[in-house]
Amino acid sequence: MKIKRFFSGMMTLSILLTGCASTGERNASRLQLIKKRNSLICGVSGKIPGFSFLETDGTYQGLDIDICKAFAAAFIGDSKRVQYRPLTAAERFTAVRTGEIDLLSRNTTFNLSRDSIGGNGLTFAPVIFHDGQGLMVKRNSRINTIESLANKSICVGSGTTTEQNINDAFEAISLPYTPIKYQDLNQVVAGYLQGRCSAMTSDRSQLAAARSGFPKPEDHIILNDILSKEPLAPASSGGDQKLSDAMRWVIFSLISAEEQGITKGNIKEKLQIAQNNPQMKSLRRFLGVEGDLGEKIGLANDFVVKVISSTGNYGEIYNRHLGINSEVPIPRGLNKLYNKGGVQIAPPFN
């Protein structure tokens, strides 16, 4: 009897310990797993020039890609330690939910349904690109307004806010149309170019990106009609505050660095100035020379230095991929700093 009770007790203890371990694993922040793995798994599109695009040399380029690099620089100290996972619109939220990826940096609209527990259960970082949904048509189509598309077919990506927005916009003005649905942007573009629809709809940024790769981009126009607000932001699992805090303040560091004129080219000089001038408290805190702001969000105190040294500030990232001299030039508009006529602003680092 004593032996039986002994083994019974040992089994109970084992179950309790296993339960505790499982609970601990469930409660572990993804940020800890990223550090332990020494690599960030970043969900992207890979098919949108200017945002995330797989080049012929096998590298990924774009604004969304540089955001992944900024996260990697902050989380593990190396912007090159990123695994990119190309995902369709239909796959992206499942990839977050199942843990296939650490986070999403894939032209995803921040809205209530996706942010809520009752919806996709995501947590969004600050908006990195303020966009709006538009319509593109062939220049010789004689279509110049949304009303001109009455009873016409429109190519659209299925399972996206784009699909819902086009339906809402046309229904609001009692305008009949026929949606031609595809799984991803490449299929939408192909359908449009093959003449299967009179127009294609997507975020205006994606329309501009798609048009840049057409044989004759000048033969296509983006209508002035704006169908929706599309604030695009990185996202992670909604139950992980440590990871979401870190993501949030990495984005804010990019914006704040631009506000302060701190660039990839002068970050070393700015750091030296901060180190040599104890009275410059704000700069010293921002660059991690004093204080423990980084530790508060699970990062090194000098995470800002690592980020800006790797990618430059928000303005540099934008200009590199979407600026006037880029392959996909898109005016900054709302994406300018708040003191330059836009809405991009960062809270204080204190």
C-alpha positions, -999 to +999 in steps of 0.1 A: +000+000+000+028+024+009+045+017-025+013+023-043+007+056-024+043+066-032+040+060-070+006+076-069+020+107-052+049+108-077+025+107-106+004+135-091+036+156-086+047+149-122+013+160-135+014+191-115+049+199-126+040+193-163+010+215-159+031+243-144+056+239-173+028+241-198+013+271-182+047+288-181+052+281-218+017+294-226+024+326-206+059+331-221+060+362-243+068+357-279+095+383-273+114+359-251+111+331-278+124+355-305+155+363-283+161+326-275+158+317-312+180+346-321+158+352-352+126+370-360+099+353-382+081+381-399+050+376-420+050+397-452+034+399-486+064+397-509+044+408-539+040+446-534+068+468-548+077+496-524+062+477-494+074+441-495+087+425-527+109+395-534+136+407-558+152+385-585+183+382-563+163+365-536+162+395-512+131+412-498+128+450-501+103+476-491+089+496-462+073+466-445+106+448-448+126+476-432+100+475-403+108+438-398+145+447-398+139+475-372+121+450-350+150+425-353+176+452-345+157+461-314+148+426-302+180+407-308+205+434-319+208+423-355+186+435-384+198+407-406+183+380-383+149+379-400+131+350-416+105+363-441+073+343-445+053+354-476+015+351-468-017+357-487-044+379-472-063+348-463-034+331-446-020+360-425-042+359-394-041+322-391-003+324-392-003+348-362-029+327-343-010+294-348+024+309-340+038+302-375+051+337-374+061+361-346+044+391-360+029+405-392+043+434-412+021+430-443+000+460-454-027+451-429-055+476-421-059+484-384-097+481-376-120+471-348-128+436-360-092+427-363-081+443-331-109+429-309-109+396-289-142+388-306-126+393-340-091+383-351-077+390-316-046+410-328-028+439-312-016+466-337+015+486-335+013+523-345+003+530-381+032+531-405+013+541-436-020+560-438-037+549-469-071+548-486-088+524-510-090+535-546-099+523-581-076+519-612-089+518-647-074+519-682-069+555-694-088+548-726-118+533-708-136+567-705-142+558-669-133+588-647-155+586-616-170+558-594-204+565-610-189+555-644-185+520-631-222+513-628-230+477-640-193+471-646-171+443-632-144+451-606-114+428-597-109+426-559-091+405-534-113+382-514-113+379-477-100+415-473-114+448-460-111+459-496-139+435-506-161+449-478-153+485-486-161+483-523-194+467-515-202+493-488-193+522-511-213+510-541-243+500-520-243+535-503-250+552-536-271+523-550-246+515-577-248+480-591-215+462-600-201+427-603-172+417-581-146+394-596-128+379-566-092+366-564-071+352-536-041+376-538-030+408-555-011+391-583-043+374-594-062+407-591-037+424-613-037+396-638-074+396-641-074+433-646-047+433-673-064+404-691-096+424-693-117+403-670-129+435-653-132+472-660-114+482-629-093+469-600-096+481-565-071+480-536-053+504-513-041+533-534-005+524-524-010+489-538-025+503-570+005+525-575+029+496-567+011+473-592+010+500-619+048+505-616+053+470-629+029+473-659+044+473-694+029+508-700+021+524-666+010+556-682-019+537-698-036+533-664-050+559-640-060+558-604-093+576-599-097+605-574-124+587-555-112+575-521-135+547-508-121+543-472-095+550-446-068+523-446-044+528-417-017+501-423+001+488-392+022+458-380+003+434-358+009+406-333-011+382-311-034+402-289-026+384-256+011+393-256+016+427-240+054+424-238+058+419-275+032+445-284+049+471-261+082+465-277+068+467-312+049+499-304+080+518-291+102+506-319+078+523-344+077+554-322+115+555-320+116+556-359+092+586-359+108+603-329+143+600-345+130+618-376+115+645-354+149+650-337+169+649-369+186+617-359+196+597-390+215+566-399+243+589-410+246+609-378+235+584-351+271+579-339+277+616-337+244+621-318+253+593-294+287+609-287+270+643-280+246+626-256+275+608-238+295+640-235+267+663-223+250+651-190+226+680-191+210+667-223+186+645-204+160+639-231+185+628-257+204+607-232+172+588-223+162+584-259+196+569-269+199+548-238+229+566-223+210+570-190+178+556-175+161+523-182+135+529-208+146+499-229+144+476-199+108+487-192+098+471-225+121+441-224+148+455-247+183+468-243+184+504-231+202+514-264+176+498-286+170+531-304+207+533-314+205+497-328+174+505-348+185+538-363+220+524-371+203+496-391+174+512-409+176+550-404+145+569-392+110+567-405+115+594-431+146+576-444+127+543-447+098+561-465+121+580-489+141+549-497+111+529-509+083+553-517+101+587-521+102+607-553+133+589-566+121+554-558+105+529-582+071+535-565+069+572-557+040+580-535+036+615-519+039+613-481+007+632-475-007+622-441+025+602-435+045+634-430+054+643-394+027+662-375+048+694-377+051+691-415+014+688-423+010+651-416-003+630-387+028+610-377+038+617-341+055+599-313+047+602-276+075+613-252+103+590-243+103+595-206 
